[in-house]
Amino acid sequence: MRVREAILPDAEKIHELISAYSGDGTLLPRNFPEICENVRDFVVLEHRGRIIGCGALHLYGQHLAEIRSITVDPLHQRSGGGKRLVDALLEEAEKHKVTCICLFTRKPEFFSHLGFTIAQREDLPDKIHKDCCVCPRYHCCDEVAMIKGELPKFAILPEPASWLVKLQV
Ligand SMILES: CC(C)(COP(=O)(O)OP(=O)(O)OC[C@H]1O[C@@H](n2cnc3c(N)ncnc32)[C@H](O)[C@@H]1OP(=O)(O)O)[C@@H](O)C(=O)NCCC(=O)NCCS
């Protein structure tokens, strides 16, 4: 197994891997154009020339990055692939001198195994301003916020208009 940076021809397989786990809410759905547009955020896990997993790192700034869309084909789970993906994304974050890596998950046990600790969503305002404020589950979020590193002391994304947040009631 090896992890490498994703390229555009991988987008279809990445879409397939994420879609397999977005129906039940395990992963946030990502549509094909969105994956193509952000393909440089992705790494893929290869086994015998076939892609069997993927993950992405979204950069907010040096103060924060987010691990997203981590998944491994069920036939290859529990073989170290998920850890390899997370390690590669952490290495990428380190390359960019990012001081806090966050993620939102319904599988906190896996990530605590890899050294992440539970945080409060409110401690990550950039994530709220970018995604949560337009999420239909804004007031009933069942994802656990986790971080590795130092909590950011500021946000760089502007707070969305209050009418937009109220729409999520
Ligand atoms: C979560 C997921 C990515 C883990 O990938 P994986 O390849 O099975 O994990 P690994 O084999 O690399 O496991 C690394 C370590 O975490 C442990 N682990 C794996 N899944 C775990 C889980 N669900 N709960 C607790 N520990 C877990 C492993 O036992 C292993 O421990 P070890 O290093 O002491 O042996 C994979 O199960 C998956 O794709 N799930 C569906 C999508 C998903 O839930 N994504 C994450 C939500 S954001």
The ligand as an SDF file (V2000), in Angstrom:
LIG
                    3D

 48 50  0  0  0  0  0  0  0  0999 V2000
  -12.3020    4.9310    9.6030 C   0  0  0  0  0  0  0  0  0  0  0  0
  -11.4620    4.2610    8.5050 C   0  0  0  0  0  0  0  0  0  0  0  0
  -10.9290    5.3190    7.5590 C   0  0  0  0  0  0  0  0  0  0  0  0
  -10.2860    3.5300    9.1710 C   0  0  0  0  0  0  0  0  0  0  0  0
   -9.4570    2.9980    8.1720 O   0  0  0  0  0  0  0  0  0  0  0  0
   -8.6830    1.6260    8.3730 P   0  0  0  0  0  0  0  0  0  0  0  0
   -7.7970    1.4170    7.1950 O   0  0  0  0  0  0  0  0  0  0  0  0
   -9.6650    0.5580    8.6820 O   0  0  0  0  0  0  0  0  0  0  0  0
   -7.8520    1.9460    9.6810 O   0  0  0  0  0  0  0  0  0  0  0  0
   -6.3820    1.4220   10.0450 P   0  0  0  0  0  0  0  0  0  0  0  0
   -6.2820   -0.0200    9.7050 O   0  0  0  0  0  0  0  0  0  0  0  0
   -5.3670    2.3270    9.4630 O   0  0  0  0  0  0  0  0  0  0  0  0
   -6.3940    1.6020   11.6190 O   0  0  0  0  0  0  0  0  0  0  0  0
   -5.3860    2.3280   12.3190 C   0  0  0  0  0  0  0  0  0  0  0  0
   -5.6020    2.0670   13.8000 C   0  0  0  0  0  0  0  0  0  0  0  0
   -6.9120    2.5290   14.1830 O   0  0  0  0  0  0  0  0  0  0  0  0
   -7.6970    1.4570   14.6940 C   0  0  0  0  0  0  0  0  0  0  0  0
   -9.0560    1.6130   14.1780 N   0  0  0  0  0  0  0  0  0  0  0  0
   -9.4830    1.5010   12.9110 C   0  0  0  0  0  0  0  0  0  0  0  0
  -10.8080    1.7570   12.8230 N   0  0  0  0  0  0  0  0  0  0  0  0
  -11.2160    2.0220   14.0800 C   0  0  0  0  0  0  0  0  0  0  0  0
  -12.4800    2.3410   14.6480 C   0  0  0  0  0  0  0  0  0  0  0  0
  -13.5950    2.4440   13.8950 N   0  0  0  0  0  0  0  0  0  0  0  0
  -12.5290    2.5540   15.9920 N   0  0  0  0  0  0  0  0  0  0  0  0
  -11.4170    2.4600   16.7630 C   0  0  0  0  0  0  0  0  0  0  0  0
  -10.1900    2.1530   16.2630 N   0  0  0  0  0  0  0  0  0  0  0  0
  -10.0970    1.9380   14.9510 C   0  0  0  0  0  0  0  0  0  0  0  0
   -7.0490    0.1860   14.1630 C   0  0  0  0  0  0  0  0  0  0  0  0
   -7.2870   -0.9080   15.0120 O   0  0  0  0  0  0  0  0  0  0  0  0
   -5.5770    0.5700   14.1120 C   0  0  0  0  0  0  0  0  0  0  0  0
   -5.0120    0.4350   15.4020 O   0  0  0  0  0  0  0  0  0  0  0  0
   -3.4960   -0.0980   15.6160 P   0  0  0  0  0  0  0  0  0  0  0  0
   -2.6150    0.9100   14.9000 O   0  0  0  0  0  0  0  0  0  0  0  0
   -3.3200   -0.1050   17.0890 O   0  0  0  0  0  0  0  0  0  0  0  0
   -3.4490   -1.4300   14.9630 O   0  0  0  0  0  0  0  0  0  0  0  0
  -12.2680    3.1810    7.7480 C   0  0  0  0  0  0  0  0  0  0  0  0
  -12.8720    2.3090    8.6760 O   0  0  0  0  0  0  0  0  0  0  0  0
  -13.3520    3.7810    6.8590 C   0  0  0  0  0  0  0  0  0  0  0  0
  -13.0990    4.0950    5.6990 O   0  0  0  0  0  0  0  0  0  0  0  0
  -14.5810    3.9260    7.4020 N   0  0  0  0  0  0  0  0  0  0  0  0
  -15.6920    4.4710    6.6330 C   0  0  0  0  0  0  0  0  0  0  0  0
  -15.5450    5.9800    6.4110 C   0  0  0  0  0  0  0  0  0  0  0  0
  -15.3120    6.6880    7.7250 C   0  0  0  0  0  0  0  0  0  0  0  0
  -15.9190    6.3710    8.7470 O   0  0  0  0  0  0  0  0  0  0  0  0
  -14.4170    7.6920    7.6860 N   0  0  0  0  0  0  0  0  0  0  0  0
  -14.0410    8.4350    8.8680 C   0  0  0  0  0  0  0  0  0  0  0  0
  -15.1320    9.3330    9.2950 C   0  0  0  0  0  0  0  0  0  0  0  0
  -14.7260   11.0250    9.0200 S   0  0  0  0  0  0  0  0  0  0  0  0
  1  2  1  0
  2  3  1  0
  2  4  1  0
  2 36  1  0
  4  5  1  0
  5  6  1  0
  6  7  2  0
  6  8  1  0
  6  9  1  0
  9 10  1  0
 10 11  2  0
 10 12  1  0
 10 13  1  0
 13 14  1  0
 14 15  1  0
 15 16  1  0
 15 30  1  0
 16 17  1  0
 17 18  1  0
 17 28  1  0
 18 19  1  0
 18 27  1  0
 19 20  2  0
 20 21  1  0
 21 22  1  0
 21 27  2  0
 22 23  1  0
 22 24  2  0
 24 25  1  0
 25 26  2  0
 26 27  1  0
 28 29  1  0
 28 30  1  0
 30 31  1  0
 31 32  1  0
 32 33  2  0
 32 34  1  0
 32 35  1  0
 36 37  1  0
 36 38  1  0
 38 39  2  0
 38 40  1  0
 40 41  1  0
 41 42  1  0
 42 43  1  0
 43 44  2  0
 43 45  1  0
 45 46  1  0
 46 47  1  0
 47 48  1  0
M  END
$$$$
